[in-house]
Every structure is written in C-alpha cells, then in structure tokens.
Amino acid sequence: MRNIWEAVDGLKPALMMISVQIALASLNVMYKVAIDRGMSVSVLNAYRLIFASAFTIPLALLLERKKTPKLTWRVLFMSFFCGLFGGSLFQNLYSEGLALISATFASAVFNLIPAVTFILAVCCGYEKFNLGKAEGKAKVLGTIIGVGGAMMLTFMKGIEINIWTFHIHLLRHNNTSTSKHGSKLLGVFCGIASCFSYALWLIIQAKMSKEYPKHHSSTALMSTMGAIQSTVFALCIDRDWSQWRLHWNVRLLTAVYSGVVASGIMVIVIAWCVRMRGPLYVSVFNPLMLVIVAIAGSLMLDESLYLGSVIGTVLIVAGLYLVLWGKSKEAKKMNQLLPSDHIAQQSGAVEISVHQVSSLSKTEDDSQNKPKDDQNTLSS
C-alpha cells in the first residue's frame, strides 16, 4: 500500500502539468473566438491579469497569511520581472501571434519553449548537459525530437485526414489578415518572442521559488505586477472605451476563465512544479498543448488535420517521454545520494555529542577533585 501511495505521489507533478496543458489548450480556443468577436487583444490580456490578481490576492491572504516570508525589495524586483515575462509581455506577444495565425500554428511555435528553456537553464546552472551519461543524452535528444515534431506538425501537411463525422464552427468568419504573408511572418515572430519571454519567466520563477517559497503569495505578486503593466499598455494602445465593456457573452467568459483558471490556479500549479522538478520539467509538457489544440482546432475552428500533424504528434510524445525519463533517472540518483549524506550527518552529530559528553565528564571530575586538594593544603 505504501508503494502505491509513493507511486501516486511521484506522478502528482506530471498529472498537474497535464491538467495545465488541457486548461491552456481550451484557453487558446476561447481566445480565438473572443478575438474573432472583435475584442482587443491588449484589453483581453489586461482583464485576464486583473481577474487573476483579484482571485489570487484573497487566496494568498487566506492560505498563507501567517506563513508568508518577509517581503523584501529583491522579491518585489523579481515579481516585477515575473509579471513582465510571464504575464504582460508574454501574453500580449502570444495573443497577437494567435490573432494573426491559426491556433495550431501558434501552439506549434510555442513548443520552442523546451529548447529555449533548456539552453537558458544550462546557462543559469539549473540544468547540466551530462552528455556522458544516459539521462543527459535522453534530455538533449528528447528536446530535439520534441521541437522537430512541433515543426513537422506545422510545416509538413501531406494527406488531409477527416476523422470527425461532425464539426462545430465557432468562428464567425476567417480573418483576411491571416492570408497575408507579412501577417503570418509577424505572427510567427510574435510567437517566437513569446517563447523567449516564457522561458525567462521559468528561470526567474525558479530563483524566486527558492527565496520566496510561497506559491499563492508569489503568484499574487506576479499577477498584480502583470495587471498594472498590461493595463497601462492597453490604455496606451487601445483608447476605444467600448472595448472595455464586458457583457454576458464569450468575451466575459474568456476574460474570467483566463484570469481565474489560466493565470490564477494554473500559475500556482506551475510555480509548485518548478520548485519540485525545475524549469525544464515544466517546459517539456508544452508540446501536449499542441496535440490538444490540433484536435480542438480541427473540431471547432474549421482547421484541417493532416498526416504531418499525426507524425509530429508522435514525435512530440516520444520527445516528452525521453526528457521525463532522463529527469526521473536524475531524481533517482539524487534520492540515492540523500540517505548516505543523512547518515554521514548523523554520524558526525554522534561524534560531536560523544566528544561533548566526554569533555563534560572530565570537567566534572576536575571540579570534584579540586575541593579535596584545597582541604589537603589547609590541613597541612
């Protein structure tokens, strides 16, 4: 029974990251529909972070009111950059790319994150190549295969596959700007820039999790910083006040869902997984979102599914498995080293305690013998 609970506990980060990718994939579809309904991208991102801040601040006060570490200027500085790279800048870049290109294409570009994160994590000392060991080769090879599969899904078409007997067309019309070559290039550029922004956030989040290890409070700080930044940006870019009006429609649903679920609950989960497994572990789950978006786009957004998409999906899953295998091997080796270190610390503590006891007994004997010596001198 104990082994079963240990296995379930070991799978907890993976299951949480799968739920994150499902939530983000559904958000991609909702974003595409809201933008098609005429909602401004910058206003939508501002509302997203405002709702996220309104959700995470009471949650942090409720759950971590007595456990929150001291808030220093260094923590505020890091939360500012977390809100910038993981909130306002990332979301505006990615949403702009999503508006200019298809949801599947934007998700495919988004899968450059594992490669970018791996390079930045190696540069910052969070990961090591370890090409001389099997787990190091598996991480590098898995990252290359995953990115290659994402690119194949994007650029290789082949035979069109019709596996659905019905389609749900959520879009009112196809944006004519997406057919322009220049708009597609701009969308790809925004997608690549968002990858670098997200990877930088994972690196900064890993450092912040060590200095401020409270996920709800750190997420609240990040959301608040991002809300301020994105609101100022939206007011400078879009001054049409009709865009800020929310009615009971898909625009309000997208704003609330993206704020509470995607930028609230899911960011808390990501922060916890970064602290438990590191930034690379979190980034390798991003290709799963591409698989889910490809299926949802084929069903709901009238996007075609090709043979290249299926082959790319298989490569993405294979690359994901290789990286996870490499990380699990490293985790097992670390767990095997910990008991020996713990025993060494215990033995050192025993030696110190024995030395202290012997020294105490010696001082007691000296103190007992001293009066006798004084009596002998007096009698003489």
N, C-alpha and C positions, 0 to 999 in steps of 0.2 A: 504493500500500500504506500509505503514511504517513497519507493522508487517511482511510482505513478505520479505522486504529487511533485516530486523533483522534476520529472519529465514535463509535466504541465507548467511548472514554474519556469523551466527553461524555454518553453515555447511562447511564454507571455509576450516578450518583446516582438517576436515575429507576427503573432496574431494581432497585436496592436498596430503594427505598421501596415498590415494588410487592410485593417479597418480604416486606417488613414488614407490609403490609396483609393479605396472604394468611395470614401467621402469626397475626396478631391476630384475623382473622375466624375461623380454626379454633379459636382460644382461646375466643372467645365461645360457640361451640357446646359446647366441653368444660366451660366454666364453668356453662352452663345445665344440663347433665347432672349435674355434680357437686353443684350446689345442689339439684337435684331428688332426688338420692340422700340428702339430709339433711345435707350438710356445711355448717358455719357459714361465712358469707361472710368474717367477720373472721379466722377461723382459716386459711381458704384463702389469704387475702392475706398473712397473716403467713408461712405456709410458702412462698409464692411468693417473697417477698423474701429469706427465709432461704436458699433454694436458689439464688437469683440471687447473693447475696453469696458463698456457698460456691463458686460457679462463677467469678465474675469476679475475686476476690482472687488465686487462684493464676495465673489468666491474665494479670493485670496484673504480677505478680511475675516471671513467665516472659518476657513480651514487652517490658516497659518497666522492668526492674529498673535498668538503667544510664542510662536516658534520662528518668527521672521528674524533673520540675522540683521545686524546693523547695516543701514543703508548709507554707503559711502559715495563720494564723488566718483570713484573709479567704477562702481557698479552702475551709477547713473550714466556715466560715459559709455560703458559697454551696452547698456539698454538702449541708448540713443542709436548706436550703430546696429543693434539687433532690430530695432524698429525701422531703420532705414533699409538695410539689406534684406531682411526677412519680411518686411511689411510694405512700406510705401513704395520704394523703388522697385522691388521685385514684382509686386502685384501690378503696378502700372505698366511695367515693361511686358510682363507676360500677358496681361489682358489686352494690351494693344496688339501684340502678336496674334492673340486668339481672334481679335476682331478682323484682322487683315487676312488670315489664312484659316484653314479648316481646323476643327478641334483635334482631329487625329494628327495632323501635321504639327500643330503647336505642341502636342504631347510628345511627339517624336523628338522634336528639338529639345524639349525639356529633359530628355533622357541623356543628354550630355553631362548632366549633373554628377553621376558617379565618377566619370573620368576627371572632371574638373575638381571635385571634392577630394579624390584620391591624390592628385598632384599637390593640391594645397595642404592636405593633411600630412603628406610626406615632408613638405617644406616646413611646416609648423611643428613637426615632431610627434604628431598624433598617430601616425602610421609609419611602417617601415616596409621597404621593398622585400627584403628577405628572399631574394631570388635563388639563394642556395638551398632553400627549404621548400617542401611541397606546398605548404599553406601560402607562402609568399607567391609562388608561381600561380597557384589557383586564384588568388585575389587579382593579380595583374591580368591573367588570361580571362577570367570571368568578366572583368571590367571591359576589356577589349571586345569580347564576344557580345556583351550586352549592348554596347554602343553600336557595334556593327549590325546587330539585329534591329536596333532602332532606326538606323539609317536605311537598312534594306526595306523595312516596313514603309519608310517614307518614299524612297525613290524607285523601288522596284515594284512594278504593277503586275504584269503577267495576266493570267486569265481572271476575269471577274467571277466571283463566287456569290451565288444567290442562295443563301441557306435559310432565309426568313420567308415565310409564306405571307407575311403582312409587314407593313411599315407604318410608323407613326410620324407624320411630318409636323414637327413643332415649329419650324421656321416659316414665317410668312412669305419671305422672298429671299433670293440669293443676292448677296451684296455684290454689286458690279465691280467694286474696287478690288475684290479678290481675284478677278480675272486679269488684272493688270500685272505685268511682270515686275514693275517697280514696286508695287504694293506688296507683292509676295516677298521680294527681297527685303523690304523694310520689316515685314512681319518676321522673317527668319532672323534678321539682325536683332530685333527686339527679343525674340525667343532665346537666342544665344546669350545676349546680355543678361537676361533674367537668370540663366543658368549660373553665370559667374556671381551674380548677386546672391542667389540662394546658397551656393557653395560657401561664400564668405560668411553668410549668416550661420551656417552649421559650424564653421570653425570658431567664430566668436561665441556662439551658444555653448560650445564645449568648454571654453575657458570660463564663461560666466557661470556655468553649472557647478564648477569647482569652487568659485569664490562666493557664489550666492545660490546654494543648493536647495532652493525652494521653487518648485516648478510653477505653482499658481501665482506666486508673487512676481517671479521673473517674467512670466507671460503677461501679467497685468501691466508691468512696466513697459514691456515691449509694445503691447497693443496701444497704450496711452501715447507713447512716443510716436508710433506709426500713425495714429489717428491725427495727431497735431500736424505732422509733416504732410500727410496726404490731403488733409482739409485745406491747408494753406496752398498746396499745389493745385487742387481742384478749383479753388477760388480764383487763382491767377489764370488758369487755363480756360475754364468754362464759367462765364458770368451770367448764363441764362438761368434765372431763378426757377423757371418751370421744371428744370432738370432735378431740382432738389425736392420737389413734391412727390411724396410716396402715397400711392393709393392701394387699395386691396387688390393687387394683381401680382404678376410674376416678378415685377421689379422689387416690390416689398419682400416677397418670399425669398428672392435671391439675396437681397441685402441682409436679411435676418439670418438666413441659413449660412451664408458665407462668413458672417461675423461671429455668430454663436458657435456653430459647429466647426467650420474650417479654420478660422483664425482664433477660436477660443479653445474648444475641447481638443481639437486635433493638434494644436501647437503645444498644449500641455503634454499630450502623449508623446509628441516628437521630442520635447525637451527632456522628458523622462528617459526615452530610449537613447538619446545622445549621451546622457550621463551614464547609462548602464552599459551601452555597447559601443559608443563612439560615433563620430560623424559619418564615417564610411558605411557603417552598418545601416544607418538610416537612409543614406542616399541610394543604396543598391535596390531598395524597394520601389523607387520611382518608375522603373520600366513596367511594373504591374499596372500602373495607371494608364499607360499607353494601350495595353491589351483591353482594359475595361472600356476606355474611351473609343477604341476602334469598333468594339461590339455595339456600344450605345450610339455611336455616330451612324453606324450602318442601319440601326433600328429606328432612330428618332430624328436624325438630322439629314437624312437622304444622302449620306456619304457612302460611296462604293467600297466594297471589301474585295481585295484582290489576293491572288496566290502569294504575292510578295509579302502581304501583310501576315499571312499564316506562317510563312517561313521565318519572317522577322520575329514573330511572337515566340516561336520555338527557340530561336537563338537567345532571345531576351530571358526566357525562363531558364535556359541552360547556363547563361552567364550569371544570373542571380543565384542559382544553386551552387556554382563554383565559388563565388565570393562568400556566401554563407558557410560553405564547407570550410574554407580557409579560416574564416573568423572563428568558427566553432573549434577547430584544431588549436588555434592560438589560445582560446579561452580555456581549453582542457589543460594545456601546458601550464598556463598561469595558475590554475586551480591545483595542479600537482606540485607546484613550487611553493604555494602558500603554506601547506601543513608543515613542511620542513623548516620554513622560516619561523613559523609559530613555535615549533619545538625548540629551535635554537634560542628564541627569545625567552621561552620558559626555563630552559637550562641555565641561561645567563642570569635570570632572576633568582633561580635557586642558589647559584654560586654566590650572588650578591647577598642573599639572605643568610646563607651559612657563614659567610665572612662577617656579616654584621653580628650574628649571634655569638660567634667566637670572640669577636672584639668586645662585645658587651660582657660576656662571662669573664674575660680577662680583666676588665676594669673593675668588675665586682670583687674579684679575688684580691686585687690590689687595694681596694678600699677596705676590705675586711682585714687584711694583714697590717695596714697602716696603724690602727689603734694599738695593736699588740706591740709594735715596735716602739710607739710612744710611751707605753706603760713600762717597758723594759728600761728605757732611758731614764724615766723618772725614778724607778726603784734603785737603779744604780747610783 
